[in-house]
Amino acid sequence: MTTEFDYDLFVIGAGSGGVRAARMAASKGKKVAVAEERYLGGTCVNVGCVPKKLFVYASQFPELFHASKGFGWSADETPTMDWAVLRDNKTTEIERLNGIYNNMINNSGADLFDGRATVTGPHQIEVNGKGYSAKVILVATGGWPYIPEFPGSDLAISSNEMFFLDELPKTAVVVGGGYIAVEFAGILNGLGVETHLVYRGANLLKSFDREMSDKVRAGMEDKGVQMHLSTQVNEIVKTDSGISVVLDNGSSLEAGLALYATGRQANTAGLGLEHSNTVVRPNGSIVVDDNFATGDPSIYALGDVIDRVQLTPVAIQEAMVLVDHLYGEGLARIDYGDIPTAVFCQPELGTVGLGEEQARAEYAEIAVYVSDFKPMLQTLGGGSDRITMKLIVDSATDRVVGCHMVGDHAAEIIQGMGIALKAGATKAHFDATVGIHPSAAEEFVTMREKAR
């Protein structure tokens, strides 16, 4: 540690990326501080991936109850959902994880500040009215839900509030077409809420492969989600029974809540970055170079706040690269290509590599392989779910450049496919691999006929 500064590294934000950077720096003998104003673990642990996945599990049980009958199971009573039990058990689990993050920080030797930190200069931070100096400041404050202003927008809620509802509404309107919107539409629908999804675009999940996003839409509709595409909300009006969501086609939807999932913005407002040479984009995100340095050589940023790839594992990887740059050999790099990802909608979407539209723009000629089938569970379970799998191959090299799946366990299966694509696997490698039978995953190594 230098005697010139209070800390070698001061991290603002105790999310996945900030905590990983703090712990790794501390393990290298650096004097580290972490400040967090809300909750340890950031969005993912508290109001993101973790509680959302728990809610997804909860919403899938009605279909499993239904399927069980075909396998000989019967129940004397119809199962009922107690929202308060789910909500409170979720909160207990999140509090347990908060404690784990607290212990990880303390055990690393870093100092933890409970409070809002602001930048007051290139090497200065203020927390709870007291100033500190640091050789390096790391901004890892993540993102925050954004609700645009329109008549009645104050009556809408964001994804943050969805995890703490006093009760489930009978009817809900979800506004948006991205992964948060489709995931919550599936959760609400599965929990027995009449669910309407309103989106201004003609296609959901527009950044994903079109054929696969169309499969998601069809699957959601089949499960009961009512779609209102190419439609916008004009206003939300309070009524005696709840709210009325007025649409631009002249119709209105009476509901108990309106969830706006129309985007997230970098959480940089009021952070004091104007006291440095840090460059902030109009959407609030921070401009950084390949080493995550801002326009100020003493200030760095990573994770959702830099708006590159807003995924928890990416923030963690960025943190490891940054610590190597600051205190290691400086050889580590992050490759943003072929990042596997999943949307925990219902049906589930898993994907790695290029979508068909992207591949056609990038390669002179591609081969597309598609398999669509009923999952084995449904043969006795009596459901209407289907699974769709898709491989996209660069014809010139035979390399698989895109791998996509819609259906049960898509995330679990695509994780392994991500390794294959990262390793540069060819279609011949897939063809030479023996499948696991009977499984859905084996379809990825038995596709022989080109769809186009």
Buried (B, 14 or more C-beta within 10 A) or exposed (E): EEEEBBBBBBBBBBBBBBBBBBBBBBBBEBBBBBBBBBBBBBBBBBBBBBBBBBBBEBBBEBBEEEBBEBEEEEEEEEEEBEBEEBBEEBBEBBEEBBEEBBEBBEEBBBBBBEEBBBBBBBBBBBBEEEEBBBBBBBBBBBBBBBBEEBEBBEBBBBBEEBBEBEEBBBBBBBBBBBBBBBBBBBBBBBBBBBBBBBBBBEBBBEEBBEBBBBBBBBBBEEBEBBBBBEBBBBBBBEEEEBBBBBBEEEEBBBBBBBBBBBBBBBBBEEBBBEBBEBEBEEEBBBBBEEEBBBBBEBBBBBBBBBBBBBBBBBBBBBBBBBBBBBBBEEEEEBEEEBBBBBBBBBBBBBBBBBBBEBBBEEBEEBBBBBBBEBBEBBEEBEBEBBBBBBBBBBEEEBBBBBBBBBBBBBBEBBEEBBEBBBEEBBBEBBEEBEEEEEEBBEBBBBBEEBBE
